[in-house]
Amino acid sequence: MTFHEYATLYQHNLLNDVVPFWLQHSPDKEYGGYFTCLDREGKVFDTDKFIWLQCREVWCFSMLYNKVEKKQEWLDMAIQGAEFLKKHGRDKDGNWYFSLTRTGAPLIAPYNIFSDCFAAMAFGQLYQATGNADYSQIAITTFHNILKRQDNPKGHYSKAMPGTRPLQNFALPMILCNLVLEMETLLDKQLVENTIQQGIHTVMDVFYQKDSGLIMENITPEGQLSDSFEGRLLNPGHGLEAMWFVMDLATRNNDQALITKAKDITLSLLEYGWDQQYGGIFYFLDVKGYPPQQLEWDQKLWWVHIETIISLLKGYLHTGDEKCWQWFEIVHDYTWKHFPDPENGEWFGYLNRQGQPLLPLKGGKWKGCFHVPRGLYQSWTTLQQIAAKHALSTQPK
Amino acid sequence: MTFHEYATLYQHNLLNDVVPFWLQHSPDKEYGGYFTCLDREGKVFDTDKFIWLQCREVWCFSMLYNKVEKKQEWLDMAIQGAEFLKKHGRDKDGNWYFSLTRTGAPLIAPYNIFSDCFAAMAFGQLYQATGNADYSQIAITTFHNILKRQDNPKGHYSKAMPGTRPLQNFALPMILCNLVLEMETLLDKQLVENTIQQGIHTVMDVFYQKDSGLIMENITPEGQLSDSFEGRLLNPGHGLEAMWFVMDLATRNNDQALITKAKDITLSLLEYGWDQQYGGIFYFLDVKGYPPQQLEWDQKLWWVHIETIISLLKGYLHTGDEKCWQWFEIVHDYTWKHFPDPENGEWFGYLNRQGQPLLPLKGGKWKGCFHVPRGLYQSWTTLQQIAAKHALSTQPK
């Protein structure tokens, strides 16, 4: 397949399959917001509304409207979700709940900060589409609330006894690397620069471990390995996803050395996380090879694979390293053979180690309208850039 | 195989394999307490001390001392764990932590009540072995603390917003059915009777659903099905384990009708939970056949299988229902083919759906010295009773 043919495949899957699937099955026309628990055919099997996924779907349709085409249907879809969230999503202090009932009653408390991260992302992107000041206000207020809560994001829900084994977690710094670019136009310039520098430093110097070439999920306050279940934990997909966030930041700053470092870490994480026996990337591993506590460790998840494809393609685009392309072909083949469901549309989310669907769902409590469409969009447009670059180049491919 | 041969198999696995495995690999001779994170060969791979498992190992060696043989080595093993727990296990209000570091520093807060349940069980059993009043005092105080906390066991760690979707959970009533018998001699007679009647009622009338013949994990305050992820959840092993607790209570009260009902539910849960394709009992199912949120739903766990064997054997002993024996042979064959590790001793804990070990561990954060030895003891002695009964009977078997 040529670069152009690959690009077309990702584009068509996005626009003719995945986006129509969510447009058709996901809107709750009675109460607003989205259904995300969709079975193989798109039928709703549960009506709870998980804030991560509600926000991510608002973001997704806003992004498509902003970046792909000014389709009113997409904008309407984003706005109806945002209005539901605006009305029901927050507690009186402006913290975002974890989940709501179908009608919008608060179900699970704001016990973590990621609902807030995806809310800021959603309302920031929707503001770009609408210019509606309510939306920018929600995005900005939420962003500052995240910064305020970032040193103790779980509050009284934290089960760790203070002081015994303090650990820094990778997820928030990683997400901030992406969120700050999403919200760049809404924030003070210096705050943007500081957050970017801090984010890059935390991901690439603190959580990245030079000796192993790996990125840990949890490290000591001094940046060292903690020899505990949490401290030995690797989530290869997390690190692989972060690498394209970093490449985007590095591209913005024209920092070729940082791009190369992120590309090298991508390859290193992928080589480590790849299942030599059955193919695909493991969900969790223990850096010392011990049994991880996560029983789902050997499963193959949709988001891990599509995020890896993005990082490989961006790495190839910006550095030309043929290893990125070779790995892209391997991960692409595995992904397209196992995840998409040509019969009913969209992608399966969860495969067992052998590559068979573990659950028949297209959406649930954690899988919604986000990684697949974002990944297809990112891959499509990156492949287009690769094709354009190679068309200009005298080197045959 | 004859009843007697089966009994001998369970007895020998307990006394010549499983108990020696824990005696050899588990004690922390430097700081006290036990290592439970043991790899395939018994080598320690993590030194954290999980209160559930510390307590359960104290209980196990005390029980063996009380019921099997007055071996000093077993009593010493129990006491050294209990002394570590007595010194480090509780916060200033007497709540039991979830986990400690190797040296005994509190690591994870008392966020659930099951640490306390297993502590009461451990110190109650150890008191029977020693007559040490310190131990009975800890058991009694902890038991009353459980009763005090039972309506809000998670306290401020609960993430559910009050009022939106209140649910009753099966685990605590189920455990109390067992705990109250364990502690019978230490508690006020009327409290014992009330707790037993309440426990039986809750398990057999409230959580048991007549229409389906199943036991739900979570139900509404009115005892109805909640059409939500939590409400649709089935944990067949939980219900199957509870049935032998109920049979023990019914035997104590000489209530044959209750024994028959518990036997019928055992068969009904097992028929529902059995994997027709690969054998073994599923870990989680959704009562409406939807995808469960637990990604480990299709795995085969050691405790589910040994607990089921106990209920089938007790059902057969007390009712003579041949279906119990037929199912026992099926579950026995699956269990002994897949879980025990004759090469290195003890049992694997976690198999994938196909029956292959998912993790090579013999112990970890949740698997310790408890279900296997308790189950082997219960099965061995129940099989002995079955053999004795049949030897007296004129009917050939």
Chai-1 contact restraints between the chains, C-beta under 6 A:
chainA,res_idxA,chainB,res_idxB,connection_type,confidence,min_distance_angstrom,max_distance_angstrom,comment,restraint_id
A,F45,B,Y290,contact,1.0,0.0,6.0,A-B,restraint_1
A,A105,B,T164,contact,1.0,0.0,6.0,A-B,restraint_2
A,P106,B,M161,contact,1.0,0.0,6.0,A-B,restraint_3
A,L107,B,M161,contact,1.0,0.0,6.0,A-B,restraint_4
A,L107,B,T164,contact,1.0,0.0,6.0,A-B,restraint_5
A,I108,B,K159,contact,1.0,0.0,6.0,A-B,restraint_6
A,A109,B,K159,contact,1.0,0.0,6.0,A-B,restraint_7
A,A109,B,M161,contact,1.0,0.0,6.0,A-B,restraint_8
A,Y111,B,K159,contact,1.0,0.0,6.0,A-B,restraint_9
A,H156,B,H156,contact,1.0,0.0,6.0,A-B,restraint_10
A,K159,B,I108,contact,1.0,0.0,6.0,A-B,restraint_11
A,K159,B,A109,contact,1.0,0.0,6.0,A-B,restraint_12
A,K159,B,Y111,contact,1.0,0.0,6.0,A-B,restraint_13
A,M161,B,P106,contact,1.0,0.0,6.0,A-B,restraint_14
A,M161,B,L107,contact,1.0,0.0,6.0,A-B,restraint_15
A,M161,B,A109,contact,1.0,0.0,6.0,A-B,restraint_16
A,T164,B,A105,contact,1.0,0.0,6.0,A-B,restraint_17
A,T164,B,L107,contact,1.0,0.0,6.0,A-B,restraint_18
A,Y290,B,F45,contact,1.0,0.0,6.0,A-B,restraint_19
A,P291,B,L359,contact,1.0,0.0,6.0,A-B,restraint_20
A,P291,B,L361,contact,1.0,0.0,6.0,A-B,restraint_21
A,Q293,B,K365,contact,1.0,0.0,6.0,A-B,restraint_22
A,L295,B,E296,contact,1.0,0.0,6.0,A-B,restraint_23
A,E296,B,L295,contact,1.0,0.0,6.0,A-B,restraint_24
A,E296,B,E296,contact,1.0,0.0,6.0,A-B,restraint_25
A,L359,B,P291,contact,1.0,0.0,6.0,A-B,restraint_26
A,L361,B,P291,contact,1.0,0.0,6.0,A-B,restraint_27
A,K365,B,Q293,contact,1.0,0.0,6.0,A-B,restraint_28
